[in-house]
Amino acid sequence: MAQALAAAGRGLAVVAEPPQFGLERSPLLAGGSPVTIDDWAAWDPDHYAAPEIQRLAQELGAWVKANVAA
């Protein structure tokens, strides 16, 4: 939604996903240095779906590196 509004000239969008609607990526700087976001995931190791949760977290991390990280 934020990107659609920005593309329509209705403001700015600061997002972590790839640009859409003809928008271009621009680095967000603070004090001259790029702003970074550290993502992390945690779950109970005894959770019945722990292996699937770990696989999902790893796949999400790989996707972010391939599609979002500049």
PDB file of N, CA, C and O in Angstrom, chain B, residues numbered from 101:
ATOM      1  N   MET B 101       0.830  -1.177   0.000  1.00  0.00           N
ATOM      2  CA  MET B 101       0.000   0.000   0.000  1.00  0.00           C
ATOM      3  C   MET B 101       0.881   1.250   0.000  1.00  0.00           C
ATOM      4  O   MET B 101       0.619   2.201  -0.737  1.00  0.00           O
ATOM      5  N   ALA B 102       1.931   1.243   0.834  1.00  0.00           N
ATOM      6  CA  ALA B 102       2.808   2.416   0.915  1.00  0.00           C
ATOM      7  C   ALA B 102       3.475   2.684  -0.431  1.00  0.00           C
ATOM      8  O   ALA B 102       3.583   3.836  -0.852  1.00  0.00           O
ATOM      9  N   GLN B 103       3.919   1.635  -1.101  1.00  0.00           N
ATOM     10  CA  GLN B 103       4.563   1.827  -2.400  1.00  0.00           C
ATOM     11  C   GLN B 103       3.572   2.336  -3.444  1.00  0.00           C
ATOM     12  O   GLN B 103       3.917   3.191  -4.260  1.00  0.00           O
ATOM     13  N   ALA B 104       2.366   1.827  -3.424  1.00  0.00           N
ATOM     14  CA  ALA B 104       1.348   2.283  -4.378  1.00  0.00           C
ATOM     15  C   ALA B 104       1.061   3.767  -4.179  1.00  0.00           C
ATOM     16  O   ALA B 104       0.952   4.514  -5.151  1.00  0.00           O
ATOM     17  N   LEU B 105       0.940   4.192  -2.940  1.00  0.00           N
ATOM     18  CA  LEU B 105       0.691   5.609  -2.671  1.00  0.00           C
ATOM     19  C   LEU B 105       1.876   6.467  -3.102  1.00  0.00           C
ATOM     20  O   LEU B 105       1.687   7.542  -3.672  1.00  0.00           O
ATOM     21  N   ALA B 106       3.100   5.999  -2.835  1.00  0.00           N
ATOM     22  CA  ALA B 106       4.287   6.753  -3.254  1.00  0.00           C
ATOM     23  C   ALA B 106       4.350   6.843  -4.779  1.00  0.00           C
ATOM     24  O   ALA B 106       4.677   7.896  -5.326  1.00  0.00           O
ATOM     25  N   ALA B 107       4.043   5.757  -5.458  1.00  0.00           N
ATOM     26  CA  ALA B 107       4.078   5.760  -6.925  1.00  0.00           C
ATOM     27  C   ALA B 107       3.027   6.702  -7.501  1.00  0.00           C
ATOM     28  O   ALA B 107       3.199   7.239  -8.596  1.00  0.00           O
ATOM     29  N   ALA B 108       1.941   6.901  -6.760  1.00  0.00           N
ATOM     30  CA  ALA B 108       0.892   7.811  -7.205  1.00  0.00           C
ATOM     31  C   ALA B 108       1.191   9.263  -6.830  1.00  0.00           C
ATOM     32  O   ALA B 108       0.369  10.151  -7.058  1.00  0.00           O
ATOM     33  N   GLY B 109       2.385   9.500  -6.248  1.00  0.00           N
ATOM     34  CA  GLY B 109       2.765  10.858  -5.892  1.00  0.00           C
ATOM     35  C   GLY B 109       2.135  11.351  -4.605  1.00  0.00           C
ATOM     36  O   GLY B 109       2.026  12.558  -4.390  1.00  0.00           O
ATOM     37  N   ARG B 110       1.716  10.424  -3.741  1.00  0.00           N
ATOM     38  CA  ARG B 110       1.015  10.799  -2.513  1.00  0.00           C
ATOM     39  C   ARG B 110       1.893  10.685  -1.286  1.00  0.00           C
ATOM     40  O   ARG B 110       1.373  10.613  -0.172  1.00  0.00           O
ATOM     41  N   GLY B 111       3.227  10.665  -1.451  1.00  0.00           N
ATOM     42  CA  GLY B 111       4.119  10.611  -0.302  1.00  0.00           C
ATOM     43  C   GLY B 111       5.323   9.733  -0.575  1.00  0.00           C
ATOM     44  O   GLY B 111       5.607   9.384  -1.721  1.00  0.00           O
ATOM     45  N   LEU B 112       6.022   9.381   0.480  1.00  0.00           N
ATOM     46  CA  LEU B 112       7.202   8.541   0.411  1.00  0.00           C
ATOM     47  C   LEU B 112       6.900   7.197   1.054  1.00  0.00           C
ATOM     48  O   LEU B 112       5.983   7.076   1.865  1.00  0.00           O
ATOM     49  N   ALA B 113       7.677   6.194   0.686  1.00  0.00           N
ATOM     50  CA  ALA B 113       7.528   4.876   1.307  1.00  0.00           C
ATOM     51  C   ALA B 113       8.900   4.383   1.736  1.00  0.00           C
ATOM     52  O   ALA B 113       9.835   4.361   0.936  1.00  0.00           O
ATOM     53  N   VAL B 114       9.022   3.991   2.982  1.00  0.00           N
ATOM     54  CA  VAL B 114      10.232   3.345   3.494  1.00  0.00           C
ATOM     55  C   VAL B 114       9.829   1.908   3.780  1.00  0.00           C
ATOM     56  O   VAL B 114       9.089   1.632   4.724  1.00  0.00           O
ATOM     57  N   VAL B 115      10.328   0.992   2.949  1.00  0.00           N
ATOM     58  CA  VAL B 115       9.931  -0.408   3.043  1.00  0.00           C
ATOM     59  C   VAL B 115      11.153  -1.303   2.938  1.00  0.00           C
ATOM     60  O   VAL B 115      12.221  -0.855   2.522  1.00  0.00           O
ATOM     61  N   ALA B 116      11.003  -2.545   3.307  1.00  0.00           N
ATOM     62  CA  ALA B 116      12.110  -3.504   3.227  1.00  0.00           C
ATOM     63  C   ALA B 116      11.984  -4.423   2.028  1.00  0.00           C
ATOM     64  O   ALA B 116      12.923  -5.158   1.720  1.00  0.00           O
ATOM     65  N   GLU B 117      10.852  -4.402   1.344  1.00  0.00           N
ATOM     66  CA  GLU B 117      10.673  -5.297   0.207  1.00  0.00           C
ATOM     67  C   GLU B 117      11.149  -4.635  -1.088  1.00  0.00           C
ATOM     68  O   GLU B 117      11.387  -3.428  -1.114  1.00  0.00           O
ATOM     69  N   PRO B 118      11.290  -5.421  -2.165  1.00  0.00           N
ATOM     70  CA  PRO B 118      11.748  -4.860  -3.435  1.00  0.00           C
ATOM     71  C   PRO B 118      10.794  -3.771  -3.942  1.00  0.00           C
ATOM     72  O   PRO B 118       9.598  -3.812  -3.653  1.00  0.00           O
ATOM     73  N   PRO B 119      11.324  -2.796  -4.698  1.00  0.00           N
ATOM     74  CA  PRO B 119      10.477  -1.729  -5.222  1.00  0.00           C
ATOM     75  C   PRO B 119       9.473  -2.260  -6.245  1.00  0.00           C
ATOM     76  O   PRO B 119       9.757  -3.196  -6.992  1.00  0.00           O
ATOM     77  N   GLN B 120       8.293  -1.638  -6.259  1.00  0.00           N
ATOM     78  CA  GLN B 120       7.234  -1.996  -7.197  1.00  0.00           C
ATOM     79  C   GLN B 120       6.671  -0.729  -7.824  1.00  0.00           C
ATOM     80  O   GLN B 120       7.031   0.377  -7.423  1.00  0.00           O
ATOM     81  N   PHE B 121       5.798  -0.884  -8.797  1.00  0.00           N
ATOM     82  CA  PHE B 121       5.051   0.216  -9.409  1.00  0.00           C
ATOM     83  C   PHE B 121       5.964   1.270 -10.032  1.00  0.00           C
ATOM     84  O   PHE B 121       5.627   2.454 -10.051  1.00  0.00           O
ATOM     85  N   GLY B 122       7.125   0.838 -10.545  1.00  0.00           N
ATOM     86  CA  GLY B 122       8.037   1.767 -11.198  1.00  0.00           C
ATOM     87  C   GLY B 122       8.901   2.575 -10.244  1.00  0.00           C
ATOM     88  O   GLY B 122       9.638   3.459 -10.680  1.00  0.00           O
ATOM     89  N   LEU B 123       8.822   2.290  -8.957  1.00  0.00           N
ATOM     90  CA  LEU B 123       9.668   3.003  -7.991  1.00  0.00           C
ATOM     91  C   LEU B 123      11.095   2.491  -8.073  1.00  0.00           C
ATOM     92  O   LEU B 123      11.333   1.376  -8.539  1.00  0.00           O
ATOM     93  N   GLU B 124      12.032   3.290  -7.629  1.00  0.00           N
ATOM     94  CA  GLU B 124      13.440   2.908  -7.618  1.00  0.00           C
ATOM     95  C   GLU B 124      13.944   2.852  -6.187  1.00  0.00           C
ATOM     96  O   GLU B 124      13.494   3.600  -5.319  1.00  0.00           O
ATOM     97  N   ARG B 125      14.889   1.948  -5.961  1.00  0.00           N
ATOM     98  CA  ARG B 125      15.505   1.807  -4.643  1.00  0.00           C
ATOM     99  C   ARG B 125      16.448   2.984  -4.395  1.00  0.00           C
ATOM    100  O   ARG B 125      17.194   3.393  -5.286  1.00  0.00           O
ATOM    101  N   SER B 126      16.406   3.514  -3.197  1.00  0.00           N
ATOM    102  CA  SER B 126      17.306   4.582  -2.794  1.00  0.00           C
ATOM    103  C   SER B 126      17.752   4.280  -1.366  1.00  0.00           C
ATOM    104  O   SER B 126      16.917   3.957  -0.521  1.00  0.00           O
ATOM    105  N   PRO B 127      19.047   4.378  -1.079  1.00  0.00           N
ATOM    106  CA  PRO B 127      19.495   4.047   0.276  1.00  0.00           C
ATOM    107  C   PRO B 127      18.961   5.042   1.303  1.00  0.00           C
ATOM    108  O   PRO B 127      18.848   6.238   1.034  1.00  0.00           O
ATOM    109  N   LEU B 128      18.641   4.530   2.464  1.00  0.00           N
ATOM    110  CA  LEU B 128      18.219   5.360   3.585  1.00  0.00           C
ATOM    111  C   LEU B 128      19.448   5.565   4.459  1.00  0.00           C
ATOM    112  O   LEU B 128      20.025   4.599   4.959  1.00  0.00           O
ATOM    113  N   LEU B 129      19.851   6.819   4.645  1.00  0.00           N
ATOM    114  CA  LEU B 129      21.074   7.124   5.373  1.00  0.00           C
ATOM    115  C   LEU B 129      20.764   7.811   6.695  1.00  0.00           C
ATOM    116  O   LEU B 129      19.798   8.564   6.818  1.00  0.00           O
ATOM    117  N   ALA B 130      21.603   7.532   7.668  1.00  0.00           N
ATOM    118  CA  ALA B 130      21.551   8.211   8.961  1.00  0.00           C
ATOM    119  C   ALA B 130      22.977   8.605   9.305  1.00  0.00           C
ATOM    120  O   ALA B 130      23.829   7.738   9.497  1.00  0.00           O
ATOM    121  N   GLY B 131      23.241   9.882   9.384  1.00  0.00           N
ATOM    122  CA  GLY B 131      24.595  10.345   9.667  1.00  0.00           C
ATOM    123  C   GLY B 131      25.581   9.956   8.576  1.00  0.00           C
ATOM    124  O   GLY B 131      26.770   9.781   8.844  1.00  0.00           O
ATOM    125  N   GLY B 132      25.087   9.820   7.337  1.00  0.00           N
ATOM    126  CA  GLY B 132      25.943   9.463   6.213  1.00  0.00           C
ATOM    127  C   GLY B 132      26.175   7.969   6.035  1.00  0.00           C
ATOM    128  O   GLY B 132      26.835   7.561   5.080  1.00  0.00           O
ATOM    129  N   SER B 133      25.644   7.146   6.934  1.00  0.00           N
ATOM    130  CA  SER B 133      25.811   5.693   6.843  1.00  0.00           C
ATOM    131  C   SER B 133      24.472   5.036   6.535  1.00  0.00           C
ATOM    132  O   SER B 133      23.430   5.508   6.989  1.00  0.00           O
ATOM    133  N   PRO B 134      24.496   3.939   5.758  1.00  0.00           N
ATOM    134  CA  PRO B 134      23.242   3.252   5.437  1.00  0.00           C
ATOM    135  C   PRO B 134      22.573   2.701   6.695  1.00  0.00           C
ATOM    136  O   PRO B 134      23.235   2.169   7.586  1.00  0.00           O
ATOM    137  N   VAL B 135      21.260   2.840   6.749  1.00  0.00           N
ATOM    138  CA  VAL B 135      20.470   2.252   7.824  1.00  0.00           C
ATOM    139  C   VAL B 135      20.333   0.762   7.533  1.00  0.00           C
ATOM    140  O   VAL B 135      20.037   0.372   6.403  1.00  0.00           O
ATOM    141  N   THR B 136      20.543  -0.056   8.531  1.00  0.00           N
ATOM    142  CA  THR B 136      20.409  -1.497   8.342  1.00  0.00           C
ATOM    143  C   THR B 136      19.347  -2.036   9.306  1.00  0.00           C
ATOM    144  O   THR B 136      19.030  -1.423  10.325  1.00  0.00           O
ATOM    145  N   ILE B 137      18.819  -3.189   8.949  1.00  0.00           N
ATOM    146  CA  ILE B 137      17.825  -3.861   9.773  1.00  0.00           C
ATOM    147  C   ILE B 137      18.328  -5.267  10.039  1.00  0.00           C
ATOM    148  O   ILE B 137      18.596  -6.022   9.105  1.00  0.00           O
ATOM    149  N   ASP B 138      18.457  -5.620  11.302  1.00  0.00           N
ATOM    150  CA  ASP B 138      18.822  -6.985  11.672  1.00  0.00           C
ATOM    151  C   ASP B 138      17.551  -7.754  11.984  1.00  0.00           C
ATOM    152  O   ASP B 138      16.818  -7.409  12.911  1.00  0.00           O
ATOM    153  N   ASP B 139      17.294  -8.792  11.210  1.00  0.00           N
ATOM    154  CA  ASP B 139      16.139  -9.652  11.456  1.00  0.00           C
ATOM    155  C   ASP B 139      16.601 -10.898  12.177  1.00  0.00           C
ATOM    156  O   ASP B 139      17.729 -11.352  11.984  1.00  0.00           O
ATOM    157  N   TRP B 140      15.739 -11.451  13.001  1.00  0.00           N
ATOM    158  CA  TRP B 140      16.071 -12.686  13.691  1.00  0.00           C
ATOM    159  C   TRP B 140      14.783 -13.452  13.946  1.00  0.00           C
ATOM    160  O   TRP B 140      13.690 -12.887  13.923  1.00  0.00           O
ATOM    161  N   ALA B 141      14.929 -14.704  14.182  1.00  0.00           N
ATOM    162  CA  ALA B 141      13.776 -15.557  14.473  1.00  0.00           C
ATOM    163  C   ALA B 141      14.125 -16.447  15.664  1.00  0.00           C
ATOM    164  O   ALA B 141      15.274 -16.857  15.831  1.00  0.00           O
ATOM    165  N   ALA B 142      13.133 -16.737  16.477  1.00  0.00           N
ATOM    166  CA  ALA B 142      13.343 -17.618  17.628  1.00  0.00           C
ATOM    167  C   ALA B 142      12.070 -18.424  17.853  1.00  0.00           C
ATOM    168  O   ALA B 142      10.965 -17.946  17.598  1.00  0.00           O
ATOM    169  N   TRP B 143      12.237 -19.634  18.326  1.00  0.00           N
ATOM    170  CA  TRP B 143      11.112 -20.503  18.624  1.00  0.00           C
ATOM    171  C   TRP B 143      11.540 -21.540  19.640  1.00  0.00           C
ATOM    172  O   TRP B 143      12.731 -21.779  19.843  1.00  0.00           O
ATOM    173  N   ASP B 144      10.575 -22.140  20.264  1.00  0.00           N
ATOM    174  CA  ASP B 144      10.822 -23.187  21.250  1.00  0.00           C
ATOM    175  C   ASP B 144      11.412 -24.400  20.529  1.00  0.00           C
ATOM    176  O   ASP B 144      10.767 -24.952  19.637  1.00  0.00           O
ATOM    177  N   PRO B 145      12.626 -24.828  20.897  1.00  0.00           N
ATOM    178  CA  PRO B 145      13.229 -25.975  20.208  1.00  0.00           C
ATOM    179  C   PRO B 145      12.435 -27.270  20.382  1.00  0.00           C
ATOM    180  O   PRO B 145      12.627 -28.228  19.634  1.00  0.00           O
ATOM    181  N   ASP B 146      11.550 -27.292  21.364  1.00  0.00           N
ATOM    182  CA  ASP B 146      10.711 -28.478  21.572  1.00  0.00           C
ATOM    183  C   ASP B 146       9.373 -28.391  20.836  1.00  0.00           C
ATOM    184  O   ASP B 146       8.549 -29.299  20.943  1.00  0.00           O
ATOM    185  N   HIS B 147       9.155 -27.317  20.098  1.00  0.00           N
ATOM    186  CA  HIS B 147       7.908 -27.170  19.348  1.00  0.00           C
ATOM    187  C   HIS B 147       7.791 -28.322  18.356  1.00  0.00           C
ATOM    188  O   HIS B 147       8.782 -28.723  17.744  1.00  0.00           O
ATOM    189  N   TYR B 148       6.587 -28.850  18.199  1.00  0.00           N
ATOM    190  CA  TYR B 148       6.403 -30.009  17.321  1.00  0.00           C
ATOM    191  C   TYR B 148       6.802 -29.720  15.878  1.00  0.00           C
ATOM    192  O   TYR B 148       7.127 -30.646  15.135  1.00  0.00           O
ATOM    193  N   ALA B 149       6.785 -28.454  15.468  1.00  0.00           N
ATOM    194  CA  ALA B 149       7.136 -28.099  14.089  1.00  0.00           C
ATOM    195  C   ALA B 149       8.488 -27.396  14.005  1.00  0.00           C
ATOM    196  O   ALA B 149       8.748 -26.690  13.031  1.00  0.00           O
ATOM    197  N   ALA B 150       9.349 -27.570  14.996  1.00  0.00           N
ATOM    198  CA  ALA B 150      10.635 -26.862  15.023  1.00  0.00           C
ATOM    199  C   ALA B 150      11.447 -27.037  13.738  1.00  0.00           C
ATOM    200  O   ALA B 150      11.984 -26.047  13.240  1.00  0.00           O
ATOM    201  N   PRO B 151      11.565 -28.247  13.175  1.00  0.00           N
ATOM    202  CA  PRO B 151      12.343 -28.371  11.933  1.00  0.00           C
ATOM    203  C   PRO B 151      11.735 -27.573  10.770  1.00  0.00           C
ATOM    204  O   PRO B 151      12.467 -26.995   9.967  1.00  0.00           O
ATOM    205  N   GLU B 152      10.425 -27.543  10.681  1.00  0.00           N
ATOM    206  CA  GLU B 152       9.768 -26.790   9.610  1.00  0.00           C
ATOM    207  C   GLU B 152       9.921 -25.291   9.826  1.00  0.00           C
ATOM    208  O   GLU B 152      10.116 -24.537   8.873  1.00  0.00           O
ATOM    209  N   ILE B 153       9.831 -24.857  11.092  1.00  0.00           N
ATOM    210  CA  ILE B 153      10.021 -23.438  11.390  1.00  0.00           C
ATOM    211  C   ILE B 153      11.447 -23.024  11.039  1.00  0.00           C
ATOM    212  O   ILE B 153      11.658 -21.953  10.469  1.00  0.00           O
ATOM    213  N   GLN B 154      12.416 -23.853  11.371  1.00  0.00           N
ATOM    214  CA  GLN B 154      13.809 -23.542  11.038  1.00  0.00           C
ATOM    215  C   GLN B 154      13.996 -23.465   9.526  1.00  0.00           C
ATOM    216  O   GLN B 154      14.660 -22.557   9.027  1.00  0.00           O
ATOM    217  N   ARG B 155      13.418 -24.408   8.804  1.00  0.00           N
ATOM    218  CA  ARG B 155      13.539 -24.400   7.340  1.00  0.00           C
ATOM    219  C   ARG B 155      12.911 -23.133   6.769  1.00  0.00           C
ATOM    220  O   ARG B 155      13.487 -22.503   5.883  1.00  0.00           O
ATOM    221  N   LEU B 156      11.733 -22.753   7.269  1.00  0.00           N
ATOM    222  CA  LEU B 156      11.070 -21.544   6.803  1.00  0.00           C
ATOM    223  C   LEU B 156      11.925 -20.310   7.080  1.00  0.00           C
ATOM    224  O   LEU B 156      12.059 -19.442   6.217  1.00  0.00           O
ATOM    225  N   ALA B 157      12.504 -20.228   8.278  1.00  0.00           N
ATOM    226  CA  ALA B 157      13.361 -19.087   8.623  1.00  0.00           C
ATOM    227  C   ALA B 157      14.576 -19.020   7.711  1.00  0.00           C
ATOM    228  O   ALA B 157      14.968 -17.935   7.281  1.00  0.00           O
ATOM    229  N   GLN B 158      15.170 -20.160   7.415  1.00  0.00           N
ATOM    230  CA  GLN B 158      16.336 -20.189   6.529  1.00  0.00           C
ATOM    231  C   GLN B 158      15.950 -19.780   5.108  1.00  0.00           C
ATOM    232  O   GLN B 158      16.672 -19.022   4.462  1.00  0.00           O
ATOM    233  N   GLU B 159      14.815 -20.279   4.623  1.00  0.00           N
ATOM    234  CA  GLU B 159      14.368 -19.913   3.279  1.00  0.00           C
ATOM    235  C   GLU B 159      14.028 -18.436   3.186  1.00  0.00           C
ATOM    236  O   GLU B 159      14.326 -17.788   2.182  1.00  0.00           O
ATOM    237  N   LEU B 160      13.406 -17.905   4.224  1.00  0.00           N
ATOM    238  CA  LEU B 160      13.101 -16.476   4.239  1.00  0.00           C
ATOM    239  C   LEU B 160      14.376 -15.652   4.237  1.00  0.00           C
ATOM    240  O   LEU B 160      14.472 -14.659   3.515  1.00  0.00           O
ATOM    241  N   GLY B 161      15.357 -16.055   5.038  1.00  0.00           N
ATOM    242  CA  GLY B 161      16.641 -15.350   5.045  1.00  0.00           C
ATOM    243  C   GLY B 161      17.323 -15.378   3.693  1.00  0.00           C
ATOM    244  O   GLY B 161      17.880 -14.370   3.260  1.00  0.00           O
ATOM    245  N   ALA B 162      17.289 -16.510   3.022  1.00  0.00           N
ATOM    246  CA  ALA B 162      17.891 -16.621   1.690  1.00  0.00           C
ATOM    247  C   ALA B 162      17.153 -15.734   0.695  1.00  0.00           C
ATOM    248  O   ALA B 162      17.775 -15.087  -0.147  1.00  0.00           O
ATOM    249  N   TRP B 163      15.810 -15.705   0.793  1.00  0.00           N
ATOM    250  CA  TRP B 163      15.026 -14.860  -0.113  1.00  0.00           C
ATOM    251  C   TRP B 163      15.353 -13.387   0.101  1.00  0.00           C
ATOM    252  O   TRP B 163      15.524 -12.639  -0.861  1.00  0.00           O
ATOM    253  N   VAL B 164      15.439 -12.972   1.358  1.00  0.00           N
ATOM    254  CA  VAL B 164      15.761 -11.569   1.651  1.00  0.00           C
ATOM    255  C   VAL B 164      17.124 -11.206   1.081  1.00  0.00           C
ATOM    256  O   VAL B 164      17.279 -10.150   0.467  1.00  0.00           O
ATOM    257  N   LYS B 165      18.110 -12.073   1.279  1.00  0.00           N
ATOM    258  CA  LYS B 165      19.445 -11.792   0.728  1.00  0.00           C
ATOM    259  C   LYS B 165      19.425 -11.668  -0.779  1.00  0.00           C
ATOM    260  O   LYS B 165      20.127 -10.828  -1.343  1.00  0.00           O
ATOM    261  N   ALA B 166      18.626 -12.496  -1.443  1.00  0.00           N
ATOM    262  CA  ALA B 166      18.585 -12.497  -2.906  1.00  0.00           C
ATOM    263  C   ALA B 166      17.712 -11.375  -3.477  1.00  0.00           C
ATOM    264  O   ALA B 166      17.966 -10.909  -4.588  1.00  0.00           O
ATOM    265  N   ASN B 167      16.694 -10.936  -2.743  1.00  0.00           N
ATOM    266  CA  ASN B 167      15.716 -10.010  -3.309  1.00  0.00           C
ATOM    267  C   ASN B 167      15.658  -8.643  -2.660  1.00  0.00           C
ATOM    268  O   ASN B 167      15.186  -7.692  -3.283  1.00  0.00           O
ATOM    269  N   VAL B 168      16.119  -8.516  -1.442  1.00  0.00           N
ATOM    270  CA  VAL B 168      15.964  -7.244  -0.735  1.00  0.00           C
ATOM    271  C   VAL B 168      17.307  -6.588  -0.457  1.00  0.00           C
ATOM    272  O   VAL B 168      17.477  -5.394  -0.704  1.00  0.00           O
ATOM    273  N   ALA B 169      18.250  -7.348   0.047  1.00  0.00           N
ATOM    274  CA  ALA B 169      19.555  -6.787   0.418  1.00  0.00           C
ATOM    275  C   ALA B 169      20.208  -6.146  -0.803  1.00  0.00           C
ATOM    276  O   ALA B 169      20.291  -6.748  -1.873  1.00  0.00           O
ATOM    277  N   ALA B 170      20.666  -4.921  -0.618  1.00  0.00           N
ATOM    278  CA  ALA B 170      21.319  -4.219  -1.740  1.00  0.00           C
ATOM    279  C   ALA B 170      22.802  -4.205  -1.554  1.00  0.00           C
ATOM    280  O   ALA B 170      23.523  -3.661  -2.391  1.00  0.00           O
TER     281      ALA B 170
END
